[in-house]
Amino acid sequence: MPIFDIFSKRQKRLRGEMPDVYVYDDLPKPLRVQIVHIWQDTLGTNHYKFIVDILCREYGVFTLAEADLYDRNYIEEFFNFFLQVNDIENALDAVELSFRVIDKYSSNCNDAIEELNDRFKEHGVGYQFTNGRIIRIDSEFTHDEIVKPALKLLDQKHYAGAQQEFLKAHEHYRKENAKEALSECLKAFESVMKAICDKRGWSYSNNATAKPLIQACFDNGLIPSFWQSHYSALRNLLESSIPTGRNKLSGHGQGTSPVSVPNHLVAYMLHMTASAIVFLADADEKAP
């Protein structure tokens, strides 16, 4: 269903009351109710049982909310759980799993997903459902102009490994597993280059790391020769940005003092990885 720009929303915008900074630790009650409305439009009775059974098994419980184990109303149980659960990650589990089902089985899945993402944005909640997962976003512009194009390019069979790693990086970032997120960034970056080399029959060693893979891409003309001198800084950027960040912050032993990786640095590395993926995959598509 389309989102209507009703009078009260327009008045809130005029008064400057609409959120302009994303939050990550709360799903407001009105947003949860709006998500329930989307479910009511798109999910069938058997879908609710499927979702509830999966969540119960994964959480190690018999019911999600107070319910009669032998005479269950799965729709009521699922709605009560989602509307009452305080743990933001559990609430997002419900959203992610349900919208995976919607994406696979609903005839109007695109409208439902678009409304969900618009509702997140409307309430200033910094998450989006993309490629079957809830991912955290820090900037609408960065997400739309960098991350989404990277995910679109990775949604091809030969980039399946890189796509999985890049989505894992975002999942770790959402859960504040900073070092794991950086590690998956580097894996995705390297996997994209390996996929390009495999597609084009360029040789590389089985244990090749980022630097020799970048060298292979340059040596085989992925970047036209007349651009390589102009983009001399590009090689340095690719070689030093993602691999160095990962190696210094998460890739090796941290010694006697634990290394703390701030979230804003992880976000920067995620966006840099996305930019590098777009650049390399786009260069591959356009190269002869």
Kinemage of the C-alpha trace (Angstrom):
@kinemage 1
@onewidth
@group {chain A} dominant
@subgroup {mainchain}
@vectorlist {calphas} color= white
{ca met a 1} P 0.000 0.000 0.000
{ca pro a 2} L 1.344 3.492 -0.819
{ca ile a 3} L 2.408 5.787 2.013
{ca phe a 4} L 0.181 8.850 2.255
{ca asp a 5} L 1.554 12.290 3.065
{ca ile a 6} L -1.188 13.118 5.527
{ca phe a 7} L -1.768 16.524 7.147
{ca ser a 8} L -0.104 15.710 10.479
{ca lys a 9} L 3.094 14.583 8.756
{ca arg a 10} L 3.281 17.796 6.769
{ca gln a 11} L 2.786 19.839 9.929
{ca lys a 12} L 5.550 17.921 11.741
{ca arg a 13} L 7.912 18.639 8.858
{ca leu a 14} L 7.041 22.318 8.982
{ca arg a 15} L 7.775 22.359 12.724
{ca gly a 16} L 11.060 20.487 12.197
{ca glu a 17} L 9.876 17.495 14.203
{ca met a 18} L 10.673 14.781 11.650
{ca pro a 19} L 13.800 12.738 12.515
{ca asp a 20} L 16.920 13.756 10.613
{ca val a 21} L 19.409 11.464 12.409
{ca tyr a 22} L 19.124 7.682 12.303
{ca val a 23} L 18.647 5.648 15.478
{ca tyr a 24} L 19.591 1.982 15.816
{ca asp a 25} L 18.463 0.872 19.265
{ca asp a 26} L 14.708 1.351 19.033
{ca leu a 27} L 11.774 0.357 16.828
{ca pro a 28} L 8.997 2.799 17.793
{ca lys a 29} L 5.559 1.337 18.508
{ca pro a 30} L 3.910 3.089 15.509
{ca leu a 31} L 6.563 1.609 13.202
{ca arg a 32} L 5.957 -1.877 14.612
{ca val a 33} L 2.208 -1.496 14.061
{ca gln a 34} L 2.805 -0.335 10.481
{ca ile a 35} L 4.970 -3.412 9.875
{ca val a 36} L 2.171 -5.601 11.235
{ca his a 37} L -0.177 -3.970 8.699
{ca ile a 38} L 2.239 -4.969 5.915
{ca trp a 39} L 2.271 -8.536 7.213
{ca gln a 40} L -1.516 -8.619 7.224
{ca asp a 41} L -1.504 -7.598 3.565
{ca thr a 42} L 1.062 -10.165 2.443
{ca leu a 43} L 1.422 -13.206 4.726
{ca gly a 44} L -0.827 -16.245 4.818
{ca thr a 45} L -1.678 -18.358 7.883
{ca asn a 46} L 0.857 -21.063 7.050
{ca his a 47} L 3.571 -18.430 6.680
{ca tyr a 48} L 3.088 -17.337 10.298
{ca lys a 49} L 3.446 -20.906 11.555
{ca phe a 50} L 6.622 -21.309 9.499
{ca ile a 51} L 8.152 -18.090 10.875
{ca val a 52} L 7.160 -18.787 14.490
{ca asp a 53} L 8.492 -22.348 14.352
{ca ile a 54} L 11.867 -21.151 13.029
{ca leu a 55} L 12.243 -18.412 15.650
{ca cys a 56} L 11.220 -20.743 18.495
{ca arg a 57} L 13.758 -23.327 17.405
{ca glu a 58} L 16.540 -20.745 17.013
{ca tyr a 59} L 15.799 -19.106 20.375
{ca gly a 60} L 15.446 -22.469 22.153
{ca val a 61} L 11.908 -21.799 23.406
{ca phe a 62} L 8.528 -23.477 22.963
{ca thr a 63} L 6.536 -20.296 22.286
{ca leu a 64} L 7.489 -16.744 21.340
{ca ala a 65} L 4.907 -15.141 23.591
{ca glu a 66} L 2.513 -16.391 26.233
{ca ala a 67} L 0.471 -19.015 24.419
{ca asp a 68} L -1.156 -22.408 24.815
{ca leu a 69} L 1.386 -24.858 23.442
{ca tyr a 70} L -1.343 -27.281 22.314
{ca asp a 71} L -3.850 -24.805 20.931
{ca arg a 72} L -1.821 -22.053 19.288
{ca asn a 73} L -2.856 -19.023 17.308
{ca tyr a 74} L 0.367 -18.407 15.376
{ca ile a 75} L -0.696 -15.016 14.031
{ca glu a 76} L -1.547 -13.678 17.484
{ca glu a 77} L 1.617 -15.187 18.983
{ca phe a 78} L 3.842 -13.629 16.320
{ca phe a 79} L 2.204 -10.204 16.552
{ca asn a 80} L 2.365 -10.169 20.366
{ca phe a 81} L 6.019 -11.143 20.312
{ca phe a 82} L 6.949 -8.453 17.805
{ca leu a 83} L 4.930 -5.696 19.478
{ca gln a 84} L 6.252 -6.485 22.965
{ca val a 85} L 9.855 -7.684 22.594
{ca asn a 86} L 12.375 -5.165 23.938
{ca asp a 87} L 15.517 -6.610 22.354
{ca ile a 88} L 16.004 -4.699 19.082
{ca glu a 89} L 17.898 -7.623 17.530
{ca asn a 90} L 15.036 -10.022 18.249
{ca ala a 91} L 12.583 -7.556 16.721
{ca leu a 92} L 14.776 -7.269 13.629
{ca asp a 93} L 14.993 -11.069 13.467
{ca ala a 94} L 11.211 -11.100 13.073
{ca val a 95} L 11.314 -8.408 10.385
{ca glu a 96} L 14.149 -10.005 8.415
{ca leu a 97} L 12.739 -13.537 8.454
{ca ser a 98} L 9.192 -12.437 7.636
{ca phe a 99} L 10.310 -10.286 4.716
{ca arg a 100} L 12.424 -13.118 3.353
{ca val a 101} L 9.191 -15.121 3.248
{ca ile a 102} L 7.352 -12.191 1.662
{ca asp a 103} L 10.124 -11.751 -0.896
{ca lys a 104} L 9.866 -15.416 -1.887
{ca tyr a 105} L 6.134 -16.098 -1.745
{ca ser a 106} L 4.145 -12.857 -2.017
{ca ser a 107} L 2.951 -11.568 -5.369
{ca asn a 108} L 3.312 -7.972 -4.209
{ca cys a 109} L 6.662 -8.426 -2.472
{ca asn a 110} L 8.273 -5.397 -4.129
{ca asp a 111} L 5.571 -3.047 -2.813
{ca ala a 112} L 5.823 -4.570 0.670
{ca ile a 113} L 9.617 -4.233 0.805
{ca glu a 114} L 9.475 -0.697 -0.531
{ca glu a 115} L 6.931 0.271 2.120
{ca leu a 116} L 9.015 -1.327 4.886
{ca asn a 117} L 12.120 0.598 3.847
{ca asp a 118} L 10.138 3.823 3.511
{ca arg a 119} L 8.693 3.280 7.006
{ca phe a 120} L 12.177 2.779 8.451
{ca lys a 121} L 13.217 6.040 6.808
{ca glu a 122} L 10.068 7.861 7.924
{ca his a 123} L 10.770 7.019 11.571
{ca gly a 124} L 14.496 7.751 11.337
{ca val a 125} L 15.446 4.125 12.009
{ca gly a 126} L 18.750 3.305 10.320
{ca tyr a 127} L 17.975 -0.062 8.779
{ca gln a 128} L 16.919 -1.282 5.339
{ca phe a 129} L 15.873 -4.682 3.991
{ca thr a 130} L 18.149 -5.404 1.033
{ca asn a 131} L 18.994 -8.682 -0.714
{ca gly a 132} L 17.236 -10.760 1.909
{ca arg a 133} L 18.858 -9.139 4.940
{ca ile a 134} L 18.395 -6.262 7.323
{ca ile a 135} L 21.455 -4.047 6.988
{ca arg a 136} L 22.422 -0.950 8.910
{ca ile a 137} L 22.770 2.352 7.051
{ca asp a 138} L 24.435 5.538 8.277
{ca ser a 139} L 23.739 7.844 5.355
{ca glu a 140} L 20.840 7.666 2.926
{ca phe a 141} L 22.995 9.130 0.160
{ca thr a 142} L 25.848 6.690 0.756
{ca his a 143} L 23.447 3.758 0.914
{ca asp a 144} L 21.634 4.720 -2.292
{ca glu a 145} L 24.680 5.796 -4.289
{ca ile a 146} L 27.342 3.316 -3.112
{ca val a 147} L 26.034 0.327 -1.148
{ca lys a 148} L 22.952 -0.483 -3.250
{ca pro a 149} L 24.868 -0.358 -6.566
{ca ala a 150} L 27.502 -2.684 -5.060
{ca leu a 151} L 24.834 -5.152 -3.943
{ca lys a 152} L 23.182 -4.985 -7.361
{ca leu a 153} L 26.469 -5.762 -9.109
{ca leu a 154} L 27.196 -8.607 -6.691
{ca asp a 155} L 23.808 -10.188 -7.373
{ca gln a 156} L 25.300 -12.306 -10.155
{ca lys a 157} L 26.262 -15.979 -10.029
{ca his a 158} L 30.009 -15.450 -10.426
{ca tyr a 159} L 30.032 -12.979 -7.514
{ca ala a 160} L 28.066 -15.233 -5.132
{ca gly a 161} L 30.979 -15.648 -2.706
{ca ala a 162} L 31.747 -11.933 -2.631
{ca gln a 163} L 28.072 -11.105 -2.131
{ca gln a 164} L 27.850 -13.455 0.839
{ca glu a 165} L 30.963 -11.936 2.407
{ca phe a 166} L 29.845 -8.346 1.834
{ca leu a 167} L 26.444 -9.061 3.391
{ca lys a 168} L 28.184 -10.765 6.319
{ca ala a 169} L 30.283 -7.628 6.791
{ca his a 170} L 27.095 -5.578 7.061
{ca glu a 171} L 25.558 -8.086 9.452
{ca his a 172} L 28.612 -7.948 11.710
{ca tyr a 173} L 28.506 -4.152 11.541
{ca arg a 174} L 24.849 -4.122 12.588
{ca lys a 175} L 25.718 -6.334 15.552
{ca glu a 176} L 28.789 -4.177 16.353
{ca asn a 177} L 31.248 -6.990 15.643
{ca ala a 178} L 33.748 -4.508 14.250
{ca lys a 179} L 36.771 -6.734 13.657
{ca glu a 180} L 34.695 -9.454 11.995
{ca ala a 181} L 33.123 -6.814 9.734
{ca leu a 182} L 36.543 -5.602 8.584
{ca ser a 183} L 37.678 -9.158 7.914
{ca glu a 184} L 34.627 -9.833 5.721
{ca cys a 185} L 35.231 -6.558 3.870
{ca leu a 186} L 38.652 -7.752 2.773
{ca lys a 187} L 37.312 -11.192 1.833
{ca ala a 188} L 34.632 -9.602 -0.369
{ca phe a 189} L 37.172 -7.284 -1.995
{ca glu a 190} L 39.499 -10.189 -2.791
{ca ser a 191} L 36.644 -12.442 -3.947
{ca val a 192} L 35.499 -9.864 -6.482
{ca met a 193} L 38.974 -9.746 -8.011
{ca lys a 194} L 39.250 -13.549 -8.034
{ca ala a 195} L 35.854 -13.785 -9.744
{ca ile a 196} L 37.000 -11.324 -12.422
{ca cys a 197} L 40.262 -13.238 -12.924
{ca asp a 198} L 38.392 -16.554 -13.165
{ca lys a 199} L 35.886 -15.144 -15.620
{ca arg a 200} L 38.662 -13.856 -17.870
{ca gly a 201} L 41.096 -16.741 -17.431
{ca trp a 202} L 43.774 -14.693 -15.678
{ca ser a 203} L 46.076 -16.736 -13.487
{ca tyr a 204} L 46.712 -16.119 -9.797
{ca ser a 205} L 48.005 -18.280 -6.971
{ca asn a 206} L 45.515 -20.089 -4.750
{ca asn a 207} L 46.642 -18.118 -1.710
{ca ala a 208} L 46.790 -14.753 -3.491
{ca thr a 209} L 46.044 -11.776 -1.282
{ca ala a 210} L 44.767 -8.347 -2.279
{ca lys a 211} L 48.059 -6.925 -3.581
{ca pro a 212} L 48.836 -9.586 -6.226
{ca leu a 213} L 45.180 -9.706 -7.234
{ca ile a 214} L 45.186 -5.950 -7.828
{ca gln a 215} L 48.401 -6.388 -9.805
{ca ala a 216} L 46.733 -9.045 -11.970
{ca cys a 217} L 43.831 -6.725 -12.711
{ca phe a 218} L 46.194 -3.953 -13.779
{ca asp a 219} L 48.557 -6.217 -15.723
{ca asn a 220} L 45.711 -7.696 -17.741
{ca gly a 221} L 44.291 -4.347 -18.737
{ca leu a 222} L 41.166 -4.210 -16.585
{ca ile a 223} L 42.097 -0.553 -16.337
{ca pro a 224} L 42.995 0.760 -19.824
{ca ser a 225} L 46.710 1.484 -20.147
{ca phe a 226} L 46.178 5.125 -21.044
{ca trp a 227} L 44.329 5.559 -17.734
{ca gln a 228} L 46.800 3.703 -15.562
{ca ser a 229} L 49.284 6.560 -15.408
{ca his a 230} L 46.487 9.013 -14.665
{ca tyr a 231} L 45.195 6.679 -11.956
{ca ser a 232} L 48.570 5.948 -10.408
{ca ala a 233} L 47.034 6.837 -7.065
{ca leu a 234} L 44.283 4.300 -7.621
{ca arg a 235} L 46.592 1.323 -7.126
{ca asn a 236} L 47.867 2.846 -3.878
{ca leu a 237} L 44.310 3.456 -2.733
{ca leu a 238} L 43.174 -0.081 -3.507
{ca glu a 239} L 46.295 -1.660 -2.031
{ca ser a 240} L 46.388 0.368 1.146
{ca ser a 241} L 42.784 1.092 2.067
{ca ile a 242} L 40.794 -2.082 2.672
{ca pro a 243} L 43.691 -4.545 3.235
{ca thr a 244} L 45.655 -2.182 5.479
{ca gly a 245} L 42.635 -1.242 7.555
{ca arg a 246} L 41.746 -4.882 8.058
{ca asn a 247} L 45.310 -6.032 8.751
{ca lys a 248} L 46.107 -3.313 11.261
{ca leu a 249} L 42.809 -3.465 13.099
{ca ser a 250} L 41.606 -7.043 12.918
{ca gly a 251} L 43.777 -9.299 10.818
{ca his a 252} L 46.638 -10.099 13.183
{ca gly a 253} L 47.216 -10.703 16.882
{ca gln a 254} L 46.427 -7.626 18.944
{ca gly a 255} L 49.162 -8.118 21.534
{ca thr a 256} L 48.702 -7.418 25.210
{ca ser a 257} L 46.254 -4.541 24.722
{ca pro a 258} L 42.880 -5.238 23.060
{ca val a 259} L 42.334 -3.194 19.902
{ca ser a 260} L 39.091 -1.231 19.856
{ca val a 261} L 37.612 -0.446 16.444
{ca pro a 262} L 35.134 2.466 16.441
{ca asn a 263} L 31.887 2.081 14.510
{ca his a 264} L 32.494 5.131 12.326
{ca leu a 265} L 35.727 3.555 11.073
{ca val a 266} L 33.933 0.296 10.248
{ca ala a 267} L 31.300 2.292 8.348
{ca tyr a 268} L 34.032 4.040 6.384
{ca met a 269} L 35.635 0.708 5.468
{ca leu a 270} L 32.278 -0.751 4.424
{ca his a 271} L 31.645 2.201 2.131
{ca met a 272} L 35.190 2.046 0.757
{ca thr a 273} L 34.740 -1.667 0.056
{ca ala a 274} L 31.456 -0.960 -1.736
{ca ser a 275} L 33.102 1.756 -3.832
{ca ala a 276} L 35.978 -0.564 -4.780
{ca ile a 277} L 33.528 -3.342 -5.695
{ca val a 278} L 31.501 -1.001 -7.906
{ca phe a 279} L 34.671 0.269 -9.573
{ca leu a 280} L 36.113 -3.194 -10.277
{ca ala a 281} L 32.856 -4.869 -11.334
{ca asp a 282} L 31.906 -1.936 -13.516
{ca ala a 283} L 35.364 -1.940 -15.119
{ca asp a 284} L 34.955 -5.657 -15.824
{ca glu a 285} L 31.557 -5.124 -17.472
{ca lys a 286} L 32.891 -2.367 -19.697
{ca ala a 287} L 36.243 -3.961 -20.590
{ca pro a 288} L 36.471 -5.801 -23.951
